[in-house]
């Protein structure tokens, strides 16, 4: 209730602003115009189709379905041939007599041969040359499932890394980096719920179960104004609703984990559900070969259900629960995990106005525990909890104009450290205070087609953040740049009392000029603001990283990105696609750390943080063959990501630790026949920046290397490259009597890191063996290279559906 009162109080101005702006875009329709609207669904399951295309032949105009399968077109009275298309489905054509408002709900049948084409992006009208959207990739689940994967397990986040502008610092690091941004600058959404750690097993797998995922869309730039709160990108993952026609079971058995998903109708054609579960068993299989108590496993559960109240109202409920457990010994262990839930209500207010209201909960926590006995133990827990309310509206003015507007209220609770230790029966509590933040936003987004060649999409997001009590605000001293700051004053604030507020206007605009039927030029500008900060001073994020809010000492990160691109379809049916995008992004208030910063369980963390400027720029090239027996794509990114922080690197620009100058990805898939297909991928990236010592000294017989120049990330580890292969064998489709089998299945045989490349994750220095002070054999240091995976890993998995 407290959140609702605050949202209502501070949103009046935002509502007024939206009303004023919207009034300019909602003119009365001319007489003689009517609206064609409806919902597109999968004929076999009743699942709504996101991004399906509706095309009117006579006017050569159209629309795409929204995230709930709804579309709306306003046209002059008349008779029209309307085409409904979606990748992997047969085209449906309807003759529509538009002499009044018409509702046309269409069920699309799936194509009979799924091997006919493999794509990683949708129809070119939806995301290619003819769409105003740019810097956007839409992943098809069927394509993802064909990619070679570690231990044969399909993974959505790993698949993202084959797209231009997307990278990772190496095996064993969680998350992904987009256009020179850090892992914490990506907004990762699972059915609108933010995921604060999207990885399982220290980054080898993601939290997304592919059997439950319906749609994956990544915004790398030109982020629409309905999204906010992160600087670099938005990964929007939508879950399946469940089959409304019949019950289905699908899953897989692999070397490291197994999975199963069950879906079916609650009431036929009115409600459905899907429940998916995974559990790894590497700890069980490896147990006999490991030290006592050591092991690593994970499990997760994904659930979604929906119910159609009537023709215009629909409710959805989805949830996720996942956990990783890592035993370090019999007496010590770490566990971490996500919980989320989303309750949504859709309403088709009329043929032109669509409404969605979402209530969202998300939590991420980790626990570190050691226990020698009842008299001697230690526990440490940290977590972040997020509550979100989002009312959104879509107004379909006509076939050339669409307006979206809405509000968002997000309340954060940060628990940086709940720490208790027991020593000889005496308990010590070193827990830190909870921190609280309220983020609110109002947004407006308008898509407008100006003539046959020019289309624009522009919007404005107003965001507001309130860092508030109960809590203590610290004031730190000024010191030599790059040195730890000390507390010189502190002030206590009561519950709900404002400590520090920030606000930002975030304009967004994209434009597309259609050169001809097959090529276009696009440009975009966007400003984004991020009020929560991901704290990690390691080369790759790990489960013990924490989140902290903007405060009186820590300002929000604000970024501006400008993008220019050229897009070209080759061939009459768009068999080939070519694109080139150049981007340039600047940012203020980027967070970095003093040397030797203590980021864990540190009450005075802000004294170890530094703030500076960032810049990232580059060129992304992409070539794809979409159709035929042989399909695939090549992506190449040439880029730089740099920081400038007073107190680091003598005030000069230096490479961010996730900077990669060259990033080359090649993917190829060949269908030998309906039974056998093969896929291969190759990756090459520039080595991760690092800091090497330039001097050393000896203390008590120990050699200690150090860097005396204050440089940071001035050298790089060796380049990363890897080749993977997979072979897929489809199961029998017919019984012996010639009738179709109810069950479909397939086997995947794969090899990860085929030529056993020992890619360096990091390089560190240590003392080599030898006596101290021996003139003939002076003390030596040696470089040590850590490789997470240094050999070929073969695997096999069995997948089924019935």
ABEGO torsion letter per residue (X at the ends): XAAAAAAAAAAAAAAAAAAAAAAAABBBBBBGBBBBBEBBBBAAAGBBBBGBBBBBAAAGBBBBBBAAGBBBBBBBBEBBBBBBBBBGBBBBBBBBBBABBBBBBBBBBBBABAAABBBABBBAAAABAABABBGBBBBBAAAAAABBBBGGBBBAAAAAAABBGBBBAEBGBBEBBBGGBBAAABBBBBGGBBBABABBGGGABBABBAAABABBBBBABGBBAABBGBAABBBBBBBBAEBAABBBBBEBBBAABBBBBBBEBABBGABBBBBBBBBBAAAAAAAAABBBGBEBBBBBBBBBBBBBABAABBBBBBBBBBBBBBBABAABBBBBBBBBBBBBBBBBABAABBBBBBBBBBBBBBBBBBBABAABBBBBBBBBBBBBBBBBBBBBABAABBBBBEBBBBBBBBBABBBBBBBGGBBBBABBBBBBBBBBBBBBBBBBBBEAABBBBBBBBBBBBBBBOBEBBBBBBBBBBGBBBBBABBBBBBBGBBABBBBBBBBBBBBBBBABAABBBBBBBBBBBBABBBBBABABBBAABBBBBBBAABBBBBBBBBBBBBBBBBEAAGABBBBBBBBBBBBBGBBBBBBGBBABGBAAAAAABBBBBBBBBEBBBBBBBABEABBEBBBBBBBBBBBBBBGBGGGBBBBBAABBABBBBBBBBBBABAABBBBBBBBBBBBBBBBBBABBBBBGGBBBBBBAAGBBGABBBBBBBBBBBBBBBBBBABBAAGBBBABBBBBBBBBBGAAGBBBBABBBBBBBBEBBGBAABBBBBBBBBBBABABBBBBBBBBBBX
